Amino acid sequence: MKRKIFGFLLTVLLMALLVSSCQLLPSESSSSGTSATTSKSPTASPVPTAMPSPSPTPDPTATPSPSPSPVPTATPSPSPTPAPTATPAPTGWDHLNALDNTKTGWYYVPAFPLGADLPAVIPESVHKLVQASHALWQEADPDGKPLYLTMDEGYEFQNLTDGILDIARDKEVPITFFITGSYLARNPERVLRMVQDGHLVVNHTQRHPNLPDLLASEGPEAVLSELTQVEDAFRQLTGQDMARYMRPPEGSYSERMLALLDQAGYRTVFWSYAYRDWLTDDQPDPDAALEKALDNLHPGSILLLHAVSETNQKILPRLIDAARERGYRFLPLTSLTAP
């Protein structure tokens, strides 16, 4: 049985081989066709195109690490605008040294014709100094016809001040008294009465020195000390502060002195009328003195009289009455406006 099966399988295998061989041989028709036509070289079997070697797969590009997000730059705080540097105030009084300290005596020129109510005049150079230092000598643009009566008190003579205070009280006339420190020390009761009667009491220095000379020899502090000593004594006596008006002794001044007093807060007060009345043993004739005073009256005038003058005490009531008859009003110095 096994032999039959083996023989069958062998027969099948041989047949399969035979069939395969027949398929590989060219058919007869094909051979005859070929001989009848021009023999052609058999088309060469194309050389198969070599398959290109596959490019190596590139290594994958490494994914770059993400750049760190930049830290945002902080907005700088705005620098504060620096405050402007203040110009330093000059120390002491050295800045005054450039100013002229030439000593000059105060004077004015009466206007003519006399008796016409015309204001006095001063040189233009002096006028500029007065304006620069805010000094007073007459009212520039008076309203109406004001007068400012002032008296200097360096010492007492024959109690004449008492009679002057009586006249001022009876006539209701305000007076500005420029007193020295020595006068206050020797006459405290009179100074108190001046204040109590409503008069203005102000500074004529402690010892009555020539101020430009003192400024040159001892300096600004010595000049100011002459004033503060009087102020201190007045405050102790009255309990009040002294108004900061001052009159320089002898009317002597300089550009430097005026600037010093102005910058120290004082109003220097000169005058637009005065006469030679301070010599106790050589007094002017009362009638002549009255006529001269009336001839020089003008609106805004600052009158300077000395309380040691017997003539002044005698003519004061008539001077007040005659001035009022001409339309003048006596006012306190505090109501005067600067030129």
RODO-2510 file (C-alpha; in nm, 4 decimals, decimal comma):
residues 339
     n   res          X          Y          Z
     1     m     0,0000     0,0000     0,0000
     2     k     0,2801     0,2293     0,0945
     3     r     0,4580     0,1542    -0,2302
     4     k     0,1527     0,2585    -0,4347
     5     i     0,1214     0,5860    -0,2570
     6     f     0,4913     0,6603    -0,2993
     7     g     0,4761     0,5760    -0,6678
     8     f     0,1772     0,8083    -0,7186
     9     l     0,3503     1,0971    -0,5516
    10     l     0,6629     1,0450    -0,7579
    11     t     0,4597     1,0407    -1,0793
    12     v     0,2924     1,3742    -0,9832
    13     l     0,6286     1,5324    -0,9088
    14     l     0,7765     1,4316    -1,2439
    15     m     0,4784     1,5747    -1,4314
    16     a     0,5124     1,9006    -1,2523
    17     l     0,8782     1,9280    -1,3501
    18     l     0,7973     1,8574    -1,7128
    19     v     0,5331     2,1268    -1,7304
    20     s     0,7733     2,3777    -1,5852
    21     s     1,0361     2,2983    -1,8474
    22     c     0,7957     2,3426    -2,1375
    23     q     0,7051     2,6950    -2,0233
    24     l     1,0691     2,7992    -2,0347
    25     l     1,1203     2,6999    -2,4090
    26     p     1,0108     2,9536    -2,6914
    27     s     0,7108     2,8518    -2,8892
    28     e     0,7478     2,7443    -3,2570
    29     s     0,5426     3,0284    -3,3880
    30     s     0,7639     3,2677    -3,2236
    31     s     1,0735     3,1046    -3,3691
    32     s     0,9422     3,1089    -3,7269
    33     g     0,8394     3,4697    -3,6997
    34     t     1,1738     3,5627    -3,5997
    35     s     1,3474     3,4015    -3,8897
    36     a     1,1132     3,5602    -4,1462
    37     t     1,1841     3,9155    -4,0372
    38     t     1,5063     4,0959    -4,0087
    39     s     1,6758     3,9469    -3,7277
    40     k     1,6844     4,1896    -3,4417
    41     s     1,9153     4,1747    -3,1565
    42     p     1,7266     4,0736    -2,8677
    43     t     1,6446     4,3669    -2,6489
    44     a     1,8818     4,3555    -2,3678
    45     s     1,7166     4,3035    -2,0523
    46     p     1,7457     4,6391    -1,8723
    47     v     1,9897     4,6439    -1,5994
    48     p     1,7840     4,6978    -1,3027
    49     t     1,8441     5,0418    -1,1502
    50     a     2,0269     4,9981    -0,8347
    51     m     1,8155     5,0879    -0,5508
    52     p     1,9830     5,3741    -0,3661
    53     s     2,0967     5,2897    -0,0295
    54     p     1,8548     5,4415     0,2045
    55     s     1,9865     5,7547     0,3689
    56     p     2,0426     5,6922     0,7274
    57     t     1,7672     5,8268     0,9306
    58     p     1,9146     6,1360     1,0937
    59     d     1,9299     6,1406     1,4579
    60     p     1,6385     6,3397     1,5802
    61     t     1,7346     6,6959     1,6609
    62     a     1,7240     6,7344     2,0253
    63     t     1,4413     6,9553     2,1269
    64     p     1,6149     7,2631     2,2646
    65     s     1,5527     7,3370     2,6213
    66     p     1,3156     7,6262     2,6386
    67     s     1,4946     7,9541     2,7066
    68     p     1,4009     8,0771     3,0453
    69     s     1,1515     8,3574     3,0309
    70     p     1,3457     8,6787     3,0897
    71     v     1,2846     8,8383     3,4207
    72     p     1,1127     9,1670     3,3411
    73     t     1,3357     9,4639     3,4129
    74     a     1,1915     9,6537     3,7023
    75     t     1,0791    10,0018     3,6085
    76     p     1,3134    10,2260     3,8026
    77     s     1,1486    10,4524     4,0507
    78     p     1,1685    10,8072     3,9249
    79     s     1,4438    10,9985     4,0938
    80     p     1,2922    11,2753     4,2999
    81     t     1,3493    11,6162     4,1532
    82     p     1,6050    11,7761     4,3813
    83     a     1,4840    12,0860     4,5562
    84     p     1,6618    12,3959     4,4317
    85     t     1,9520    12,4824     4,6516
    86     a     1,8764    12,8029     4,8332
    87     t     2,1316    13,0746     4,7933
    88     p     2,2945    13,0897     5,1344
    89     a     2,2284    13,4083     5,3219
    90     p     2,5433    13,6053     5,3811
    91     t     2,6851    13,5375     5,7215
    92     g     2,7386    13,8349     5,9435
    93     w     2,7665    14,1708     5,7746
    94     d     3,0738    14,1192     5,5568
    95     h     2,8676    14,1749     5,2417
    96     l     2,8326    14,5420     5,3437
    97     n     3,2057    14,6065     5,3250
    98     a     3,1831    14,6899     4,9563
    99     l     2,9552    14,9855     5,0336
   100     d     3,0903    15,3342     5,0896
   101     n     3,1258    15,4416     5,4518
   102     t     3,2121    15,8039     5,3821
   103     k     3,0533    16,0150     5,6545
   104     t     2,7963    16,2694     5,5364
   105     g     2,5780    16,5135     5,7293
   106     w     2,2083    16,5248     5,6468
   107     y     2,0832    16,8395     5,4792
   108     y     1,7957    16,9540     5,2618
   109     v     1,7258    17,2619     5,0516
   110     p     1,4116    17,4664     5,1253
   111     a     1,1869    17,5297     4,8277
   112     f     1,1281    17,8867     4,7139
   113     p     0,9309    18,0969     4,7473
   114     l     0,9083    18,0347     5,1191
   115     g     0,5639    18,0100     5,2701
   116     a     0,4164    17,8539     4,9536
   117     d     0,3750    17,5050     5,1020
   118     l     0,6398    17,3647     4,8661
   119     p     0,8343    17,0509     4,9655
   120     a     1,2043    17,0618     5,0422
   121     v     1,4514    16,8978     4,8051
   122     i     1,7648    16,6879     4,8446
   123     p     2,0382    16,5959     4,5931
   124     e     1,9519    16,3135     4,3541
   125     s     2,2397    16,1014     4,4831
   126     v     2,1060    16,1321     4,8376
   127     h     1,7532    16,0591     4,7192
   128     k     1,8727    15,7284     4,5708
   129     l     2,0340    15,6289     4,9013
   130     v     1,7168    15,7188     5,0886
   131     q     1,5049    15,5092     4,8561
   132     a     1,7434    15,2129     4,8634
   133     s     1,7467    15,2071     5,2448
   134     h     1,3757    15,2926     5,2947
   135     a     1,4718    15,5925     5,5044
   136     l     1,2186    15,8669     5,5783
   137     w     1,2598    16,2424     5,5548
   138     q     0,9248    16,3701     5,4255
   139     e     0,6127    16,2154     5,2821
   140     a     0,6349    16,1764     4,9061
   141     d     0,2689    16,1974     4,8072
   142     p     0,0791    16,3234     5,1093
   143     d    -0,2950    16,3084     5,1289
   144     g    -0,3979    16,6589     5,2263
   145     k    -0,1551    16,8524     5,4458
   146     p    -0,0104    16,6229     5,7123
   147     l     0,2714    16,7256     5,9462
   148     y     0,4877    16,4974     6,1597
   149     l     0,6273    16,6594     6,4745
   150     t     0,9391    16,4904     6,6155
   151     m     1,1654    16,5831     6,9080
   152     d     1,5113    16,4591     7,0010
   153     e     1,5829    16,3861     7,3677
   154     g     1,9486    16,3390     7,4630
   155     y     1,9230    16,4938     7,8086
   156     e     1,6755    16,6944     8,0100
   157     f     1,7113    17,0700     8,0585
   158     q     1,5069    17,2724     8,3054
   159     n     1,2209    17,0204     8,2874
   160     l     1,1194    17,1631     7,9513
   161     t     0,9861    16,8254     7,8374
   162     d     0,7149    16,8409     8,1019
   163     g     0,5825    17,1675     7,9571
   164     i     0,5992    17,0260     7,6021
   165     l     0,3963    16,7213     7,7103
   166     d     0,1385    16,9516     7,8694
   167     i     0,1045    17,1516     7,5455
   168     a     0,0766    16,8353     7,3353
   169     r    -0,1959    16,7044     7,5661
   170     d    -0,3895    17,0314     7,5591
   171     k    -0,3582    17,0668     7,1802
   172     e    -0,4059    16,6944     7,1135
   173     v    -0,0936    16,6745     6,9038
   174     p     0,1022    16,3485     6,8706
   175     i     0,4799    16,3747     6,9022
   176     t     0,7483    16,1226     6,8155
   177     f     1,0272    16,1342     7,0770
   178     f     1,3697    16,0028     6,9760
   179     i     1,5383    15,9206     7,3068
   180     t     1,8882    15,8054     7,3982
   181     g     1,9566    15,5275     7,6446
   182     s     2,1071    15,7745     7,8881
   183     y     1,7927    15,9910     7,8728
   184     l     1,5738    15,6890     7,9496
   185     a     1,7962    15,5877     8,2419
   186     r     1,7796    15,9370     8,3961
   187     n     1,4154    16,0149     8,3136
   188     p     1,2112    15,6958     8,3383
   189     e     0,9027    15,8778     8,4694
   190     r     0,9018    16,1158     8,1723
   191     v     0,9388    15,8297     7,9268
   192     l     0,6486    15,6526     8,0944
   193     r     0,4378    15,9657     8,0624
   194     m     0,5235    15,9935     7,6926
   195     v     0,3942    15,6411     7,6418
   196     q     0,0883    15,6893     7,8611
   197     d    -0,0029    16,0104     7,6769
   198     g    -0,0036    15,8176     7,3484
   199     h     0,3192    15,9481     7,1973
   200     l     0,5628    15,7349     6,9999
   201     v     0,8971    15,6774     7,1757
   202     v     1,1766    15,5499     6,9531
   203     n     1,5533    15,5137     6,9205
   204     h     1,8275    15,7751     6,9201
   205     t     2,1035    15,5253     7,0248
   206     q     2,2441    15,4453     7,3665
   207     r     2,5343    15,6952     7,3849
   208     h     2,4716    15,9286     7,0880
   209     p     2,7881    15,8327     6,8914
   210     n     2,8656    15,9195     6,5327
   211     l     2,7491    15,5985     6,3657
   212     p     2,9688    15,5964     6,0517
   213     d     3,2730    15,6474     6,2756
   214     l     3,1585    15,3681     6,5073
   215     l     3,0930    15,1432     6,2095
   216     a     3,4442    15,2035     6,0789
   217     s     3,6181    15,1521     6,4132
   218     e     3,4159    14,8745     6,5788
   219     g     3,1975    14,7253     6,3089
   220     p     2,8273    14,6574     6,2541
   221     e     2,7632    14,4744     6,5805
   222     a     2,8700    14,7796     6,7785
   223     v     2,6262    14,9977     6,5847
   224     l     2,3387    14,7562     6,6385
   225     s     2,4246    14,7250     7,0064
   226     e     2,3676    15,1002     7,0400
   227     l     2,0073    15,0365     6,9373
   228     t     1,9311    14,7106     7,1135
   229     q     2,0460    14,8494     7,4489
   230     v     1,7820    15,1218     7,4255
   231     e     1,5177    14,8710     7,3184
   232     d     1,5948    14,6398     7,6079
   233     a     1,5751    14,9202     7,8641
   234     f     1,2491    15,0490     7,7143
   235     r     1,0964    14,7017     7,7303
   236     q     1,1966    14,6614     8,0936
   237     l     1,0447    14,9994     8,1794
   238     t     0,7206    14,9824     7,9841
   239     g     0,6627    14,6148     7,9080
   240     q     0,6337    14,7121     7,5410
   241     d     0,8549    14,6650     7,2383
   242     m     0,9995    14,9834     7,0950
   243     a     0,8909    15,0611     6,7395
   244     r     1,1903    15,0215     6,5080
   245     y     1,2396    15,3806     6,4001
   246     m     1,5753    15,5415     6,4648
   247     r     1,7394    15,8762     6,4074
   248     p     2,1176    15,8837     6,3656
   249     p     2,2950    16,1227     6,6042
   250     e     2,3932    16,4529     6,4403
   251     g     2,2145    16,3364     6,1260
   252     s     2,5411    16,1712     6,0242
   253     y     2,5124    15,8795     5,7833
   254     s     2,6878    15,6770     5,5147
   255     e     2,5722    15,4395     5,2460
   256     r     2,6993    15,1433     5,4479
   257     m     2,5338    15,2611     5,7680
   258     l     2,1961    15,3105     5,5978
   259     a     2,2159    14,9634     5,4412
   260     l     2,3045    14,8079     5,7766
   261     l     2,0112    14,9669     5,9565
   262     d     1,7714    14,8817     5,6770
   263     q     1,8767    14,5162     5,6691
   264     a     1,8538    14,4995     6,0477
   265     g     1,4898    14,6091     6,0260
   266     y     1,5110    14,9783     6,1219
   267     r     1,3594    15,2814     5,9505
   268     t     1,6061    15,5666     5,9565
   269     v     1,4248    15,8972     6,0047
   270     f     1,5740    16,2279     5,8925
   271     w     1,3760    16,5517     5,8512
   272     s     1,2657    16,8196     5,6069
   273     y     1,2765    17,1024     5,8590
   274     a     1,5116    17,1792     6,1503
   275     y     1,6945    17,4821     6,2772
   276     r     1,9717    17,5708     6,5207
   277     d     1,7791    17,5270     6,8463
   278     w     1,9957    17,2871     7,0541
   279     l     2,2345    17,5321     7,2194
   280     t     2,0809    17,5978     7,5599
   281     d     2,2904    17,9078     7,6170
   282     d     2,2319    18,0557     7,2724
   283     q     1,8636    18,0330     7,1999
   284     p     1,7055    18,1878     6,8889
   285     d     1,4526    18,4684     6,9151
   286     p     1,1039    18,3161     6,9566
   287     d     0,9311    18,5343     6,6953
   288     a     1,2034    18,4759     6,4375
   289     a     1,1987    18,1031     6,5127
   290     l     0,8195    18,0850     6,4670
   291     e     0,8305    18,2743     6,1375
   292     k     1,1046    18,0484     6,0042
   293     a     0,9141    17,7337     6,0960
   294     l     0,5919    17,8552     5,9332
   295     d     0,7763    17,9607     5,6163
   296     n     0,9108    17,6078     5,5747
   297     l     0,5896    17,4154     5,6330
   298     h     0,4850    17,1863     5,3498
   299     p     0,2536    16,8864     5,3240
   300     g     0,4249    16,5729     5,4518
   301     s     0,6961    16,7611     5,6385
   302     i     0,8876    16,5956     5,9226
   303     l     0,9703    16,8681     6,1750
   304     l     1,2721    16,8192     6,4022
   305     l     1,2808    17,0198     6,7254
   306     h     1,4964    16,9720     7,0348
   307     a     1,3211    16,9521     7,3697
   308     v     1,6103    17,1269     7,5457
   309     s     1,5151    17,4484     7,3634
   310     e     1,3345    17,7052     7,5728
   311     t     1,2380    17,8832     7,2518
   312     n     1,0642    17,5727     7,1230
   313     q     0,8541    17,5385     7,4335
   314     k     0,7503    17,9022     7,4025
   315     i     0,6516    17,8933     7,0363
   316     l     0,4961    17,5449     7,0237
   317     p     0,1348    17,6507     7,1013
   318     r     0,1452    17,9263     6,8376
   319     l     0,3110    17,6977     6,5833
   320     i     0,0369    17,4369     6,6254
   321     d    -0,2435    17,6907     6,5974
   322     a    -0,0951    17,8700     6,2950
   323     a    -0,0321    17,5441     6,1102
   324     r    -0,3881    17,4289     6,1687
   325     e    -0,5220    17,7604     6,0430
   326     r    -0,3438    17,6858     5,7150
   327     g    -0,5107    17,3458     5,6894
   328     y    -0,2358    17,1279     5,8332
   329     r    -0,2984    16,8185     6,0465
   330     f    -0,0518    16,6737     6,2979
   331     l    -0,0235    16,2960     6,2594
   332     p     0,1825    16,0227     6,4271
   333     l     0,4937    15,9109     6,2440
   334     t     0,3489    15,5613     6,2083
   335     s     0,0993    15,6904     5,9511
   336     l     0,3716    15,8293     5,7237
   337     t     0,4349    15,6509     5,3944
   338     a     0,7874    15,6054     5,2638
   339     p     0,9133    15,8203     4,9757
***
